[in-house]
Amino acid sequence: MAVKERVGLVVSDKMDKTVVVAVENRSPHPKYQKIVVRTKRYKAHDEENKCREGDRVRIRETRPLSRTKRWQVIEILSSNKA
């Protein structure tokens, strides 16, 4: 089984060693074929607290780290230098 990876935007970095990543899924509507954007938020482990709000990151599925945290940050693709 392949390891799941997602690319998303960090929407919250207020927790210690945890970030909330919003991943957009764009797919056509089954009947009307209009592109529908669905957003899902994942809590991801960020060991060194490097991620900041607005960063684009790649996350990977991992074993359960807490009640809601099952993903970890692999790399920061683009940084929000604000």
VMD Tcl script that builds the backbone (N, CA, C; Angstrom):
set m [mol new atoms 246]
animate dup $m
set s [atomselect $m all]
$s set {name element resname resid chain x y z} {
  {N N MET 1 A 0.833 -1.184 0.000}
  {CA C MET 1 A 0.000 0.000 0.000}
  {C C MET 1 A 0.880 1.250 0.000}
  {N N ALA 2 A 0.538 2.202 -0.851}
  {CA C ALA 2 A 1.317 3.434 -0.969}
  {C C ALA 2 A 1.053 4.361 0.217}
  {N N VAL 3 A 2.070 5.120 0.576}
  {CA C VAL 3 A 1.933 6.090 1.662}
  {C C VAL 3 A 1.225 7.324 1.110}
  {N N LYS 4 A 0.184 7.795 1.797}
  {CA C LYS 4 A -0.565 8.960 1.333}
  {C C LYS 4 A 0.211 10.236 1.616}
  {N N GLU 5 A 0.266 11.103 0.609}
  {CA C GLU 5 A 0.884 12.413 0.759}
  {C C GLU 5 A -0.063 13.465 0.232}
  {N N ARG 6 A -0.064 14.633 0.859}
  {CA C ARG 6 A -0.914 15.743 0.444}
  {C C ARG 6 A -0.075 17.020 0.466}
  {N N VAL 7 A -0.491 18.005 -0.337}
  {CA C VAL 7 A 0.131 19.326 -0.324}
  {C C VAL 7 A -0.955 20.323 0.067}
  {N N GLY 8 A -0.649 21.170 1.048}
  {CA C GLY 8 A -1.656 22.117 1.512}
  {C C GLY 8 A -1.046 23.359 2.131}
  {N N LEU 9 A -1.920 24.202 2.638}
  {CA C LEU 9 A -1.542 25.490 3.200}
  {C C LEU 9 A -1.719 25.455 4.711}
  {N N VAL 10 A -0.722 25.942 5.448}
  {CA C VAL 10 A -0.819 25.994 6.911}
  {C C VAL 10 A -1.777 27.124 7.281}
  {N N VAL 11 A -2.864 26.772 7.977}
  {CA C VAL 11 A -3.853 27.783 8.376}
  {C C VAL 11 A -3.766 28.120 9.857}
  {N N SER 12 A -3.060 27.292 10.644}
  {CA C SER 12 A -2.868 27.599 12.060}
  {C C SER 12 A -1.571 26.967 12.547}
  {N N ASP 13 A -0.791 27.746 13.312}
  {CA C ASP 13 A 0.453 27.232 13.904}
  {C C ASP 13 A 0.502 27.558 15.395}
  {N N LYS 14 A -0.664 27.692 16.014}
  {CA C LYS 14 A -0.741 28.129 17.411}
  {C C LYS 14 A -0.414 27.023 18.417}
  {N N MET 15 A -0.518 25.755 18.005}
  {CA C MET 15 A -0.235 24.654 18.925}
  {C C MET 15 A 1.256 24.331 18.935}
  {N N ASP 16 A 1.696 23.671 19.991}
  {CA C ASP 16 A 3.097 23.276 20.094}
  {C C ASP 16 A 3.326 22.002 19.291}
  {N N LYS 17 A 4.260 22.051 18.349}
  {CA C LYS 17 A 4.645 20.909 17.510}
  {C C LYS 17 A 3.507 20.380 16.635}
  {N N THR 18 A 2.479 21.203 16.401}
  {CA C THR 18 A 1.344 20.798 15.574}
  {C C THR 18 A 0.913 21.967 14.702}
  {N N VAL 19 A 0.601 21.681 13.436}
  {CA C VAL 19 A 0.037 22.692 12.548}
  {C C VAL 19 A -1.240 22.146 11.932}
  {N N VAL 20 A -2.140 23.051 11.553}
  {CA C VAL 20 A -3.351 22.652 10.847}
  {C C VAL 20 A -3.135 22.994 9.381}
  {N N VAL 21 A -3.274 21.977 8.516}
  {CA C VAL 21 A -3.025 22.136 7.085}
  {C C VAL 21 A -4.333 21.953 6.329}
  {N N ALA 22 A -4.692 22.954 5.520}
  {CA C ALA 22 A -5.899 22.885 4.695}
  {C C ALA 22 A -5.508 22.382 3.309}
  {N N VAL 23 A -6.114 21.271 2.894}
  {CA C VAL 23 A -5.829 20.674 1.590}
  {C C VAL 23 A -7.055 20.833 0.707}
  {N N GLU 24 A -6.853 21.446 -0.469}
  {CA C GLU 24 A -7.944 21.646 -1.424}
  {C C GLU 24 A -8.040 20.467 -2.367}
  {N N ASN 25 A -9.269 20.020 -2.617}
  {CA C ASN 25 A -9.509 18.960 -3.592}
  {C C ASN 25 A -10.440 19.523 -4.657}
  {N N ARG 26 A -9.967 19.619 -5.899}
  {CA C ARG 26 A -10.769 20.152 -6.997}
  {C C ARG 26 A -11.191 19.000 -7.888}
  {N N SER 27 A -12.514 18.847 -8.049}
  {CA C SER 27 A -13.017 17.773 -8.896}
  {C C SER 27 A -14.310 18.227 -9.563}
  {N N PRO 28 A -14.603 17.686 -10.746}
  {CA C PRO 28 A -15.838 18.082 -11.408}
  {C C PRO 28 A -17.063 17.475 -10.729}
  {N N HIS 29 A -18.146 18.231 -10.704}
  {CA C HIS 29 A -19.407 17.737 -10.167}
  {C C HIS 29 A -19.876 16.578 -11.042}
  {N N PRO 30 A -20.369 15.479 -10.443}
  {CA C PRO 30 A -20.736 14.302 -11.224}
  {C C PRO 30 A -21.764 14.565 -12.321}
  {N N LYS 31 A -22.704 15.447 -12.047}
  {CA C LYS 31 A -23.755 15.705 -13.035}
  {C C LYS 31 A -23.492 16.955 -13.867}
  {N N TYR 32 A -23.103 18.060 -13.208}
  {CA C TYR 32 A -23.033 19.350 -13.895}
  {C C TYR 32 A -21.631 19.699 -14.416}
  {N N GLN 33 A -20.634 18.930 -14.043}
  {CA C GLN 33 A -19.260 19.081 -14.534}
  {C C GLN 33 A -18.582 20.404 -14.147}
  {N N LYS 34 A -19.203 21.186 -13.262}
  {CA C LYS 34 A -18.550 22.390 -12.758}
  {C C LYS 34 A -17.491 21.954 -11.746}
  {N N ILE 35 A -16.345 22.626 -11.743}
  {CA C ILE 35 A -15.291 22.285 -10.799}
  {C C ILE 35 A -15.718 22.698 -9.392}
  {N N VAL 36 A -15.756 21.720 -8.494}
  {CA C VAL 36 A -16.146 21.950 -7.108}
  {C C VAL 36 A -14.893 21.868 -6.246}
  {N N VAL 37 A -14.699 22.865 -5.379}
  {CA C VAL 37 A -13.532 22.890 -4.502}
  {C C VAL 37 A -13.973 22.465 -3.111}
  {N N ARG 38 A -13.391 21.375 -2.620}
  {CA C ARG 38 A -13.662 20.919 -1.262}
  {C C ARG 38 A -12.366 21.036 -0.462}
  {N N THR 39 A -12.477 21.521 0.766}
  {CA C THR 39 A -11.302 21.711 1.615}
  {C C THR 39 A -11.398 20.801 2.823}
  {N N LYS 40 A -10.281 20.124 3.127}
  {CA C LYS 40 A -10.217 19.280 4.312}
  {C C LYS 40 A -9.028 19.730 5.142}
  {N N ARG 41 A -9.218 19.784 6.456}
  {CA C ARG 41 A -8.158 20.243 7.354}
  {C C ARG 41 A -7.556 19.058 8.097}
  {N N TYR 42 A -6.236 18.962 8.063}
  {CA C TYR 42 A -5.516 17.896 8.754}
  {C C TYR 42 A -4.624 18.517 9.814}
  {N N LYS 43 A -4.524 17.850 10.970}
  {CA C LYS 43 A -3.547 18.256 11.982}
  {C C LYS 43 A -2.281 17.447 11.712}
  {N N ALA 44 A -1.164 18.145 11.589}
  {CA C ALA 44 A 0.093 17.490 11.230}
  {C C ALA 44 A 1.175 17.808 12.257}
  {N N HIS 45 A 2.038 16.836 12.500}
  {CA C HIS 45 A 3.132 16.970 13.456}
  {C C HIS 45 A 4.266 17.777 12.833}
  {N N ASP 46 A 4.730 18.796 13.543}
  {CA C ASP 46 A 5.825 19.669 13.105}
  {C C ASP 46 A 6.845 19.707 14.233}
  {N N GLU 47 A 7.794 18.780 14.210}
  {CA C GLU 47 A 8.707 18.552 15.334}
  {C C GLU 47 A 9.464 19.806 15.764}
  {N N GLU 48 A 10.002 20.585 14.809}
  {CA C GLU 48 A 10.840 21.731 15.172}
  {C C GLU 48 A 10.090 23.060 15.189}
  {N N ASN 49 A 8.764 23.033 15.059}
  {CA C ASN 49 A 7.954 24.257 15.029}
  {C C ASN 49 A 8.433 25.241 13.966}
  {N N LYS 50 A 8.821 24.728 12.792}
  {CA C LYS 50 A 9.348 25.574 11.714}
  {C C LYS 50 A 8.243 26.201 10.869}
  {N N CYS 51 A 7.108 25.522 10.748}
  {CA C CYS 51 A 6.032 25.996 9.875}
  {C C CYS 51 A 5.369 27.241 10.441}
  {N N ARG 52 A 5.052 28.170 9.543}
  {CA C ARG 52 A 4.329 29.384 9.907}
  {C C ARG 52 A 3.037 29.443 9.104}
  {N N GLU 53 A 2.087 30.214 9.579}
  {CA C GLU 53 A 0.814 30.382 8.899}
  {C C GLU 53 A 1.059 30.935 7.494}
  {N N GLY 54 A 0.451 30.321 6.494}
  {CA C GLY 54 A 0.617 30.762 5.109}
  {C C GLY 54 A 1.643 29.948 4.334}
  {N N ASP 55 A 2.423 29.096 5.010}
  {CA C ASP 55 A 3.406 28.248 4.327}
  {C C ASP 55 A 2.700 27.152 3.533}
  {N N ARG 56 A 3.291 26.783 2.403}
  {CA C ARG 56 A 2.799 25.651 1.612}
  {C C ARG 56 A 3.669 24.453 2.001}
  {N N VAL 57 A 3.042 23.359 2.461}
  {CA C VAL 57 A 3.788 22.215 2.982}
  {C C VAL 57 A 3.314 20.902 2.370}
  {N N ARG 58 A 4.190 19.898 2.439}
  {CA C ARG 58 A 3.833 18.529 2.044}
  {C C ARG 58 A 3.730 17.716 3.324}
  {N N ILE 59 A 2.610 16.979 3.468}
  {CA C ILE 59 A 2.404 16.155 4.655}
  {C C ILE 59 A 2.260 14.696 4.256}
  {N N ARG 60 A 2.590 13.793 5.179}
  {CA C ARG 60 A 2.539 12.350 4.931}
  {C C ARG 60 A 1.772 11.684 6.059}
  {N N GLU 61 A 0.966 10.679 5.699}
  {CA C GLU 61 A 0.213 9.939 6.701}
  {C C GLU 61 A 1.172 9.118 7.556}
  {N N THR 62 A 0.875 9.031 8.857}
  {CA C THR 62 A 1.735 8.296 9.787}
  {C C THR 62 A 0.859 7.617 10.834}
  {N N ARG 63 A 1.475 6.944 11.774}
  {CA C ARG 63 A 0.722 6.306 12.856}
  {C C ARG 63 A 0.041 7.377 13.690}
  {N N PRO 64 A -0.997 7.025 14.449}
  {CA C PRO 64 A -1.652 8.031 15.294}
  {C C PRO 64 A -0.688 8.601 16.338}
  {N N LEU 65 A -0.555 9.924 16.337}
  {CA C LEU 65 A 0.332 10.594 17.287}
  {C C LEU 65 A -0.454 11.187 18.454}
  {N N SER 66 A -1.740 11.423 18.251}
  {CA C SER 66 A -2.641 11.874 19.307}
  {C C SER 66 A -4.052 11.523 18.863}
  {N N ARG 67 A -5.053 12.042 19.570}
  {CA C ARG 67 A -6.438 11.692 19.241}
  {C C ARG 67 A -6.822 12.144 17.834}
  {N N THR 68 A -6.315 13.295 17.392}
  {CA C THR 68 A -6.695 13.822 16.074}
  {C C THR 68 A -5.536 13.922 15.088}
  {N N LYS 69 A -4.321 13.666 15.534}
  {CA C LYS 69 A -3.142 13.896 14.692}
  {C C LYS 69 A -2.628 12.590 14.084}
  {N N ARG 70 A -2.738 12.478 12.728}
  {CA C ARG 70 A -2.284 11.281 12.024}
  {C C ARG 70 A -1.393 11.606 10.831}
  {N N TRP 71 A -0.893 12.835 10.744}
  {CA C TRP 71 A -0.063 13.268 9.629}
  {C C TRP 71 A 1.184 13.942 10.175}
  {N N GLN 72 A 2.234 14.005 9.355}
  {CA C GLN 72 A 3.423 14.740 9.758}
  {C C GLN 72 A 3.954 15.542 8.580}
  {N N VAL 73 A 4.557 16.692 8.888}
  {CA C VAL 73 A 5.100 17.570 7.861}
  {C C VAL 73 A 6.402 16.965 7.364}
  {N N ILE 74 A 6.519 16.802 6.031}
  {CA C ILE 74 A 7.753 16.273 5.436}
  {C C ILE 74 A 8.668 17.431 5.047}
  {N N GLU 75 A 8.094 18.413 4.319}
  {CA C GLU 75 A 8.904 19.532 3.869}
  {C C GLU 75 A 8.051 20.779 3.695}
  {N N ILE 76 A 8.738 21.936 3.775}
  {CA C ILE 76 A 8.090 23.208 3.523}
  {C C ILE 76 A 8.413 23.572 2.080}
  {N N LEU 77 A 7.381 23.640 1.227}
  {CA C LEU 77 A 7.580 23.897 -0.195}
  {C C LEU 77 A 7.830 25.375 -0.474}
  {N N SER 78 A 7.023 26.255 0.121}
  {CA C SER 78 A 7.252 27.687 -0.015}
  {C C SER 78 A 6.904 28.338 1.320}
  {N N SER 79 A 7.727 29.301 1.696}
  {CA C SER 79 A 7.593 29.914 3.006}
  {C C SER 79 A 6.911 31.271 2.878}
  {N N ASN 80 A 6.129 31.640 3.869}
  {CA C ASN 80 A 5.470 32.942 3.922}
  {C C ASN 80 A 6.320 33.839 4.803}
  {N N LYS 81 A 7.212 34.608 4.190}
  {CA C LYS 81 A 8.127 35.485 4.946}
  {C C LYS 81 A 7.427 36.807 5.237}
  {N N ALA 82 A 6.590 36.813 6.274}
  {CA C ALA 82 A 5.852 38.035 6.617}
  {C C ALA 82 A 6.405 38.648 7.878}
}
mol reanalyze $m
mol bondsrecalc $m
mol representation Tube
mol addrep $m
